[in-house]
Amino acid sequence: MADAFFCAPGGKFSRKRTILTGFGFMASSIAWAIYDPYITKLLNMLLNASETVTQWSAKLNEAFPVLAKFAESQGQDVTVAGGGITLVPLFIGIIMTFDNIFGVIFQPAFGKLSDRCHSRLGKRRPFIVFGAPVSALLFAIIPWVALNGSLPLTMLFIILFVFSMSLWRAPVVALMPALTPPSMRSEGNAIINLMGGVGSALGLFVGTIVGLIYTAVKGVKIGIDNEQVIFPYVFLTGSIVMVIGMLVILLFVKEPSSKLEIKAAQNMAMDEAARAKAEKEAKKAEKAARKAQKLSRGERASLIFMLGGLFFLFCGTNAITTFFALFAAEILGKTTSEATIMTTIFAVCSAIAAIPAGYMGKKLGRKKTILIGLGIFMAAFLLYVIIQNMALIWVALVLGGFANMFITVNTLPLVLEIGGLDKVGTFTGYYYTATFSAQIASPIVYGIVRMLTGTYMSLFVYSPIMFILSMLCIFFVRHGEAIPEEVVKAAEAEND
């Protein structure tokens, strides 16, 4: 029989095995890191060349000339759209929410389905082994279709791609918690997020790397006028990494495949809490297990407040990731590439903080660590707004990067702890429902804020307000902490 917990053989946490488990998350992370900047460029090219979009824009300007006047008053150059506004940015924004909409609709369903799956490969791995290669194939096809000028086919493959990604996203995230004892999940989540950071970093720099290789081989320097020639190779690189991640999960990660092994994992988790108590209440536990397990009133309240906290948290962070380049251009006078470097600093600081964040969650408690992260995030941003010194934006990004990981590493384990071991996939789906809902709502909400305030400086006010609302929700969370190691050891010692 395989280890009840693959990431903790013999009850001892294994970083090596957790890293292997994190290859799936790394594979999905590189895909999304490439998706956002490159898909927007392809869509911009196709939509601007679309006669239908041009006609709709002309009709809108004819029906509502006040829109062009309002846009011009906000500093928008309306001359580029023939004296009016263009619908291209709106359509790009709508299309770029497809992945989040699909996540909200389908990820909880596939997470719950993985909970009920019993196969030779286990519960989660079948979804990854099927979903990752299909996603990789669709991902590689998108730029080839787009560069051939077909908007309908491009839309078809984008929709198929985001659907296929939603098929295995919840199971791949649930894999580590399912293979790790509850008390070790914060540490495990730190490594998983570090692997995700590696994937995002690869996605961020793959264009530069591919461009250098293309220049060396073809002798053609890549610039803004001809950068589209490397797009297919960039997407292909992401597809290859997705397949490699899937193969690592298939070949090196072992998941309990039988009900007997899964039951062994559940029993081991109960041993952590208190083996003597688990044995004493074994009959009661077996009877409860046969029934549909329901959360207590307090657990339901904690879950609702935690999901609310996650919603406001991601409203704040999503606004930053979505609009930072525009903020950098308007307020800081930075180019897009310079803005990317600044966001890279944020990502690097997040990666550095991954392991310490897991340790803090284990020692101080998940809730306290999350609240500390939110407090740092809020203080750093408000300090910049008050003083508005260029040096402080770097301070805000550095501190924000560390704070972001303090929060991210501990939120998912806290949610999963409320649900219990046998509902890891379901509660992973709840987690992503809250976060994806925020990522759908926040661009629209902040877009209205930006329209009313007339400046992107409001970004650094909007996000702290969201963090305050998140903190208020999390203050009311009363469940989800891991059982301290001292309690586990004391229970084991007492039993011995």
C-alpha positions in Angstrom: 0.0 0.0 0.0 1.3 3.5 -0.9 2.0 6.1 1.9 -1.3 7.4 3.2 0.1 10.9 2.7 2.6 11.0 -0.2 4.0 14.4 0.9 4.6 13.2 4.4 5.9 9.6 4.4 6.0 8.2 7.9 4.4 11.4 9.2 7.4 13.5 8.3 7.0 16.4 5.8 8.9 15.8 2.5 9.9 19.0 0.6 11.1 16.9 -2.3 7.8 15.1 -2.8 5.9 18.3 -2.3 8.0 20.0 -5.1 7.1 17.0 -7.4 3.4 17.6 -6.5 3.9 21.3 -7.3 4.8 20.6 -11.0 1.1 20.6 -11.9 0.6 24.0 -10.4 3.7 25.3 -12.1 2.4 24.0 -15.4 -0.9 25.9 -15.1 0.9 29.0 -13.9 3.2 29.4 -16.9 0.1 29.1 -19.2 -1.7 31.9 -17.5 1.4 34.1 -17.3 1.7 33.8 -21.1 -2.1 34.0 -21.7 -2.8 37.5 -20.3 -0.2 39.7 -22.2 -0.1 37.8 -25.5 -3.8 37.0 -25.9 -4.6 40.7 -25.4 -2.2 41.6 -28.2 -3.6 39.0 -30.6 -7.2 40.2 -29.8 -6.2 43.8 -30.3 -4.9 42.9 -33.8 -7.9 40.9 -34.8 -10.6 43.2 -33.4 -9.1 46.3 -34.9 -9.1 44.5 -38.3 -12.7 43.4 -37.8 -15.2 45.2 -40.0 -18.1 44.2 -37.7 -16.4 45.8 -34.7 -15.6 49.0 -36.7 -19.3 49.2 -37.8 -20.6 48.7 -34.2 -18.2 51.4 -33.0 -19.4 53.9 -35.6 -23.1 53.2 -34.8 -22.3 53.7 -31.0 -20.6 57.0 -31.7 -23.5 58.1 -33.9 -26.1 57.2 -31.3 -24.3 58.6 -28.3 -21.8 61.4 -29.3 -21.6 62.3 -25.6 -19.4 59.2 -25.0 -16.7 60.6 -27.2 -16.8 64.0 -25.4 -16.7 62.3 -22.0 -13.7 60.1 -23.1 -11.9 63.1 -24.4 -12.5 65.0 -21.1 -10.8 62.1 -19.3 -7.7 62.5 -21.4 -8.4 59.8 -24.0 -7.2 60.4 -27.6 -10.5 59.9 -29.5 -8.9 60.8 -32.9 -7.5 57.3 -33.2 -11.0 56.0 -33.5 -12.1 58.5 -36.2 -13.3 61.1 -33.8 -15.1 58.7 -31.5 -14.5 55.8 -29.2 -13.8 52.3 -30.2 -15.4 49.1 -28.8 -12.1 47.1 -29.1 -10.9 47.6 -25.5 -14.4 46.7 -24.2 -14.4 43.5 -26.2 -10.9 42.7 -25.1 -11.9 43.2 -21.5 -15.0 41.0 -21.8 -13.0 38.2 -23.5 -10.3 38.3 -20.9 -12.9 37.5 -18.2 -13.8 34.2 -19.8 -11.2 32.3 -17.9 -12.6 33.6 -14.6 -16.2 33.1 -15.6 -15.4 29.5 -16.6 -13.6 29.1 -13.3 -16.6 30.2 -11.3 -19.0 27.9 -13.2 -16.9 24.8 -13.8 -14.1 24.5 -11.2 -16.4 23.8 -8.2 -18.1 21.1 -10.2 -14.8 19.4 -11.3 -13.5 19.8 -7.7 -16.5 18.0 -6.3 -16.3 15.4 -9.1 -12.6 14.7 -8.1 -13.8 14.1 -4.5 -16.0 11.3 -5.8 -13.5 9.8 -8.3 -12.0 6.4 -7.5 -9.6 5.2 -10.2 -6.3 3.4 -10.6 -4.6 6.9 -10.7 -6.4 8.2 -7.6 -8.8 11.0 -7.2 -7.1 14.1 -8.7 -4.5 12.7 -11.2 -7.0 11.5 -13.8 -8.2 15.1 -14.3 -4.6 16.4 -14.6 -3.4 13.6 -16.9 -6.3 14.3 -19.3 -6.7 18.0 -18.9 -3.1 19.2 -19.2 -2.3 17.7 -22.6 -5.6 18.8 -24.1 -5.0 22.3 -22.7 -1.4 22.3 -24.1 -2.6 21.3 -27.6 -5.3 24.1 -27.6 -2.8 26.6 -26.2 -0.3 25.9 -29.0 -3.0 26.3 -31.7 -4.3 29.7 -30.6 -1.5 31.9 -32.0 -1.3 30.0 -35.3 -5.1 30.5 -35.9 -5.0 34.2 -34.8 -2.0 35.1 -37.0 -3.9 33.7 -40.0 -6.5 36.4 -39.3 -9.5 34.2 -38.2 -11.3 35.9 -35.3 -14.1 33.3 -35.1 -11.6 30.3 -34.9 -9.4 32.2 -32.5 -12.5 32.7 -30.2 -13.4 29.1 -30.5 -9.9 27.9 -29.4 -9.8 30.4 -26.6 -13.1 29.2 -25.2 -12.0 25.6 -25.6 -8.7 26.4 -23.9 -10.2 28.1 -20.8 -12.8 25.3 -20.4 -10.1 22.6 -20.5 -8.0 24.6 -18.0 -11.0 24.8 -15.6 -11.3 21.0 -15.9 -8.1 20.3 -14.0 -7.3 23.5 -12.1 -9.3 22.6 -8.9 -8.0 19.0 -8.9 -4.3 20.1 -9.4 -4.6 22.6 -6.5 -6.4 20.0 -4.3 -3.6 17.4 -5.0 -1.2 18.7 -2.4 -3.7 19.1 0.5 -5.1 15.7 -0.3 -1.5 14.2 0.0 -0.5 16.3 3.1 -1.6 16.0 6.8 -3.7 19.1 7.8 -1.1 20.4 10.3 1.5 20.5 7.5 -0.6 22.2 4.7 0.7 25.7 5.3 4.2 24.6 4.8 3.1 22.5 1.8 1.2 25.4 0.3 4.2 27.6 0.6 6.2 25.2 -1.7 3.2 24.9 -4.1 3.0 28.7 -4.4 6.8 28.8 -4.9 6.4 26.4 -7.8 3.6 28.5 -9.1 5.9 31.5 -8.9 8.6 29.7 -10.9 6.0 28.9 -13.5 4.8 32.6 -13.6 8.4 33.8 -13.9 9.1 31.4 -16.8 6.0 32.7 -18.5 7.1 36.3 -17.9 10.5 35.8 -19.5 9.8 33.2 -22.1 9.1 35.9 -24.7 12.5 37.5 -24.1 14.3 34.1 -24.2 12.5 33.0 -27.4 13.2 36.4 -29.0 16.9 36.1 -28.3 17.0 32.5 -29.7 15.0 33.7 -32.8 17.5 36.5 -33.4 20.5 34.2 -33.0 19.1 31.7 -35.5 17.4 33.9 -38.0 19.6 37.0 -37.6 16.4 39.2 -37.3 16.1 41.5 -34.3 12.7 41.3 -32.6 11.0 44.6 -32.1 7.5 46.0 -31.6 6.8 45.9 -35.3 7.7 42.2 -35.9 7.2 40.6 -32.4 4.3 38.5 -33.6 6.6 36.1 -35.4 7.7 34.6 -32.1 4.2 34.3 -30.6 3.7 30.7 -31.8 7.0 29.7 -30.3 6.2 31.4 -27.0 2.8 29.5 -26.7 4.5 26.3 -27.8 7.1 26.7 -25.0 4.2 27.0 -22.5 2.5 23.9 -23.9 5.7 21.9 -23.5 6.0 22.9 -19.9 2.4 21.9 -19.3 3.1 18.4 -20.7 6.3 18.1 -18.6 4.4 19.0 -15.5 1.7 16.4 -16.3 4.4 13.7 -16.9 6.0 14.5 -13.5 2.6 14.1 -11.8 1.9 10.9 -13.6 5.3 9.2 -13.1 6.5 10.5 -9.7 3.5 11.4 -7.6 1.6 8.6 -5.9 -2.0 9.2 -4.9 -4.1 6.7 -2.9 -6.1 4.9 -5.5 -8.4 2.6 -3.5 -11.1 3.4 -0.9 -8.9 1.4 1.6 -5.9 3.7 1.1 -8.1 6.8 1.2 -9.6 5.6 4.5 -6.1 5.0 5.8 -5.3 8.7 5.0 -8.4 9.8 6.8 -7.5 7.7 9.8 -4.0 9.1 9.9 -5.4 12.6 9.9 -7.6 11.8 12.8 -4.6 10.4 14.6 -3.0 13.8 14.3 -5.8 15.4 16.3 -5.8 12.8 19.1 -5.4 9.1 18.5 -6.8 8.1 21.8 -9.9 10.2 21.2 -10.3 8.9 17.7 -10.2 5.3 18.9 -12.7 6.1 21.7 -15.2 7.6 19.2 -14.5 5.3 16.3 -18.0 3.9 16.1 -19.5 7.4 16.2 -17.1 8.5 13.5 -18.0 5.5 11.2 -21.7 6.3 11.7 -21.1 10.0 10.8 -19.1 9.0 7.8 -22.0 7.1 6.3 -24.1 10.2 6.4 -23.7 13.3 4.3 -21.3 15.3 6.4 -22.5 18.8 7.2 -20.7 21.7 8.7 -21.7 23.0 12.1 -23.3 26.4 12.4 -20.0 27.9 13.5 -18.1 26.2 10.7 -20.6 27.5 8.1 -20.3 31.0 9.5 -16.5 30.8 9.4 -16.6 29.5 5.8 -18.9 32.3 4.7 -16.8 35.0 6.4 -13.6 33.5 5.0 -15.0 33.4 1.4 -16.1 37.0 1.9 -12.6 37.9 3.0 -11.2 36.2 0.0 -13.6 38.0 -2.3 -12.5 41.5 -1.1 -8.9 40.4 -0.9 -8.8 39.4 -4.6 -10.8 42.5 -5.6 -7.9 44.5 -4.2 -5.1 42.5 -5.7 -6.8 41.9 -9.1 -7.2 45.7 -9.6 -3.4 46.1 -9.0 -2.5 43.3 -11.5 -5.0 44.5 -14.1 -4.4 48.3 -14.0 -0.9 48.7 -12.8 0.6 49.2 -16.3 -1.9 52.0 -16.9 -1.1 53.5 -13.5 2.6 53.3 -14.2 2.1 55.1 -17.5 -0.1 57.9 -16.2 1.3 58.5 -12.8 4.9 57.3 -13.0 5.6 58.0 -16.7 6.8 54.4 -17.1 6.7 52.3 -20.3 5.0 48.9 -20.3 8.3 47.1 -20.1 9.4 49.2 -17.1 6.0 48.5 -15.5 6.6 44.8 -16.1 10.0 45.0 -14.3 8.2 46.6 -11.3 5.6 43.9 -11.1 8.4 41.3 -11.4 9.9 42.8 -8.2 6.5 42.2 -6.6 6.5 38.6 -7.8 10.1 37.9 -6.7 9.4 39.2 -3.2 6.3 37.0 -3.1 8.4 34.0 -4.1 11.1 34.8 -1.4 8.4 35.0 1.3 6.7 31.7 0.4 8.6 29.5 2.8 8.6 32.0 5.7 4.9 32.5 5.2 4.2 28.8 5.6 6.4 28.8 8.8 4.5 31.8 10.2 1.2 30.1 9.5 2.4 27.1 11.4 3.8 29.0 14.4 1.5 32.0 14.7 -1.6 30.6 13.2 -3.1 31.0 9.8 -5.6 33.7 10.7 -3.0 35.9 12.4 -0.6 35.5 9.6 -3.3 36.5 7.0 -4.3 39.6 9.1 -0.6 40.6 9.4 -0.2 40.4 5.6 -3.3 42.4 5.0 -2.2 45.0 7.5 1.2 45.4 5.8 -0.4 45.5 2.3 -2.8 48.3 3.4 -0.2 50.3 5.3 2.4 50.2 2.4 -0.2 51.4 -0.2 -1.7 54.1 2.0 1.8 55.4 2.9 2.5 55.9 -0.8 -0.8 57.7 -1.4 -0.2 60.1 1.5 3.5 61.0 0.6 3.5 60.1 -3.1 7.3 59.8 -3.3 8.7 57.7 -6.2 10.9 55.7 -3.8 7.8 54.6 -1.8 6.2 52.9 -4.8 9.2 50.5 -4.7 8.7 50.1 -0.9 5.0 49.4 -1.5 5.8 46.7 -4.1 8.4 45.0 -2.0 6.3 45.0 1.2 3.2 44.2 -0.8 5.0 41.2 -2.4 5.9 39.8 1.0 2.5 40.5 2.4 0.8 38.9 -0.6 2.5 35.6 0.2 1.7 35.7 3.9 -1.9 35.8 2.8 -1.9 33.5 -0.2 0.0 30.6 1.5 -2.5 30.4 4.4 -5.9 31.2 3.0 -6.4 27.9 1.1 -5.3 25.6 3.9 -7.6 27.5 6.3 -10.6 27.0 4.0 -9.7 23.3 3.5 -9.3 22.7 7.2 -13.0 23.8 7.7 -14.1 21.2 5.2 -12.1 18.3 6.3 -10.0 15.7 4.4 -12.8 14.1 2.5 -14.0 17.4 0.9 -10.7 18.8 -0.3 -11.9 19.1 -3.9 -15.2 20.6 -3.0 -13.7 23.3 -0.7 -11.0 24.0 -3.2 -13.9 24.7 -5.6 -15.5 27.1 -3.1 -12.1 28.8 -2.7 -11.8 29.5 -6.4 -15.5 30.5 -6.7 -14.8 33.3 -4.3 -11.5 34.4 -5.9 -12.7 34.1 -9.5 -15.9 36.0 -8.7 -13.7 38.8 -7.4 -11.6 38.8 -10.5 -14.7 39.1 -12.6 -16.2 41.9 -10.5 -13.1 44.0 -9.7 -12.2 45.2 -13.2 -15.7 46.5 -13.6 -15.9 48.1 -10.1 -12.5 49.8 -10.3 -13.3 50.9 -13.9 -16.2 52.9 -12.5 -14.0 54.3 -9.7 -11.4 55.3 -12.2 -14.1 56.9 -14.4 -15.4 59.0 -11.5 -12.1 60.0 -10.0 -10.3 60.7 -13.3 -6.9 59.3 -12.1 -5.2 56.0 -11.6 -3.9 57.2 -8.3 -7.2 56.0 -7.0 -5.9 52.5 -7.5 -3.8 52.8 -4.3 -6.9 53.9 -2.4 -9.4 51.4 -3.8 -7.2 48.4 -3.0 -6.6 49.3 0.7 -10.4 49.8 1.1 -10.8 46.3 -0.2 -8.2 45.0 2.2 -10.0 46.6 5.1 -13.2 44.9 4.1 -11.3 41.6 3.8 -9.8 42.1 7.3 -13.3 42.8 8.8 -14.6 39.5 7.3 -11.6 37.5 8.5 -11.9 38.8 12.1 -15.1 36.7 12.4 -13.4 33.5 11.2 -13.3 31.0 14.1 -12.3 27.8 12.5 -9.6 26.5 10.1 -6.5 26.5 12.2 -4.2 23.4 12.1 -3.9 21.3 15.2 -0.6 22.3 16.9 2.2 19.8 16.7 2.5 19.9 20.5 -1.1 18.6 20.8 -0.4 15.8 18.3 2.8 14.7 20.0 1.1 14.8 23.4 -1.7 12.7 22.2 0.7 10.2 20.6 2.8 10.1 23.8 -0.3 9.6 25.9 -1.4 6.8 23.7 2.0 5.1 23.8 
